[in-house]
Amino acid sequence: MRSDRRELEENYACASRGASTQSDRYPFFIELMWKLTRTDLSAAALVVPLSIAYQTRPQFVALRKAIRKVAGRWRFAFFDREPHALFGEDVKTRNAIVFHRRLEPSQPEPIIETGPLRKWTSRTRDALFRSIAYTALETTEIDEGIPKIDGALQSHALAVLAARRDRLSDFWLAATPVDPLAAFEEQHAPTVYIASTAYNFLNVFRPHVQPRESRGLFTENPVLAIRCADEVKAQAIFAILSSRLIDLLVVAHSR
């Protein structure tokens, strides 16, 4: 354990007791964006991994909770790795740029603005920052993740969905990991299967007959079996998970 661990815990939200010795270092630098700048009028920017948006470890949850308590305008720009990453062909990573600007004292509450996962080419590099548009979130509840949305309509839809008390999990009996072959062995079961996210799309399917030519050609990775009380609920869950709305939410919170 670090000798200065207690001091870090007292001064940095991301050094909470839930953080492990393998914790990321860059959240500390994000906190320095408001600790080392003037409290009346200042600005700071930092290029960080995309995990600032989706990582759910206690360290990141604590960081995002701290961010939404800091007055000013927060902007998050997210960049995909293809066709060109933020740093060009040599560094193929997904990144985010975090901006923080202190506003006048008349704006004590934080403003959080975000955007989609951007794809761009080297031909537009010189106009990159001029071309970025941001969408203000209707809610600053970003503890569980920073959504990647584009436009006021998506922001409002996300706020409406987040405010609902009912959850999709209320529709099923259990959700357990199973072998992919279970989808063929339980052809008539009221079950919905979810495989690993295929890039930015949710891989959802129902029990079905195994094609003869596909036998023996399956991944060893388990899939999530959502077991329902009846076929009507299974069809409803399948319709929701395979809809365009879910694609939007996957993109909003995906890696």
Salt bridges, closest charged atoms under 4 A:
ASP4 OD1 - ARG2 NE 2.86
GLU9 OE2 - ARG5 NE 3.23
GLU9 OE1 - ARG17 NH1 3.50
ASP24 OD1 - ARG57 NH2 2.30
ASP40 OD2 - ARG38 NH2 2.50
ASP80 OD1 - ARG94 NE 2.81
ASP80 OD2 - LYS119 NZ 2.75
GLU82 OE1 - LYS92 NZ 3.53
GLU89 OE2 - HIS84 ND1 2.72
GLU89 OE1 - LYS92 NZ 3.30
GLU113 OE2 - ARG73 NH1 2.66
GLU113 OE1 - ARG75 NE 2.49
GLU138 OE2 - HIS156 ND1 3.01
GLU141 OE2 - ARG68 NH1 3.72
ASP143 OD1 - ARG68 NE 2.52
ASP166 OD2 - ARG164 NH2 2.66
GLU186 OE1 - ARG227 NH1 2.86
ASP230 OD2 - LYS233 NZ 3.59
GLU231 OE2 - ARG206 NH1 2.94
